[in-house]
Amino acid sequence: MVPLYIAAIGLAMAASAVWRYRQRDMLGMAASALMAVLAVAALLLPAKP
């Protein structure tokens, strides 16, 4: 259940990065893109038993 939340947050951050890029807000775009990448990295890390 938790990976679904992480995937949703990552998708929202990726959409936010695109929106901020189109608004020419490079600092906000970089922050949103970083959060999206971290969400993907969290999904790819192996879960501890």
C-alpha positions as CSV (number, residue, x, y, z in Angstrom):
1,M,0.0,0.0,0.0
2,V,2.8,2.4,0.8
3,P,4.5,2.1,-2.6
4,L,1.3,3.3,-4.2
5,Y,1.4,6.5,-2.1
6,I,5.1,6.9,-3.0
7,A,4.3,6.4,-6.7
8,A,1.5,9.0,-6.5
9,I,3.7,11.5,-4.9
10,G,6.4,10.9,-7.5
11,L,3.9,11.4,-10.3
12,A,2.6,14.6,-8.7
13,M,6.1,16.0,-8.4
14,A,6.9,15.1,-12.0
15,A,3.8,16.9,-13.1
16,S,4.7,19.9,-10.9
17,A,8.2,20.0,-12.4
18,V,6.7,20.1,-15.9
19,W,4.3,22.9,-14.9
20,R,7.0,24.9,-13.2
21,Y,9.3,24.5,-16.3
22,R,6.5,25.9,-18.5
23,Q,6.1,28.8,-16.1
24,R,9.9,29.4,-16.3
25,D,10.4,28.8,-12.6
26,M,13.7,26.9,-12.8
27,L,14.4,26.7,-9.0
28,G,10.9,25.3,-8.4
29,M,11.3,22.9,-11.3
30,A,14.6,21.7,-10.0
31,A,13.2,21.1,-6.5
32,S,10.1,19.2,-7.9
33,A,12.3,17.1,-10.2
34,L,14.6,16.2,-7.4
35,M,11.6,15.1,-5.2
36,A,10.3,13.0,-8.2
37,V,13.7,11.3,-8.6
38,L,13.9,10.6,-4.9
39,A,10.4,9.0,-5.0
40,V,11.5,6.8,-7.9
41,A,14.7,5.9,-6.0
42,A,12.6,5.0,-2.9
43,L,10.5,2.7,-5.1
44,L,13.5,0.9,-6.5
45,L,15.2,0.3,-3.2
46,P,14.7,-3.2,-1.9
47,A,12.3,-3.4,1.0
48,K,13.8,-4.8,4.3
49,P,11.9,-7.8,5.8
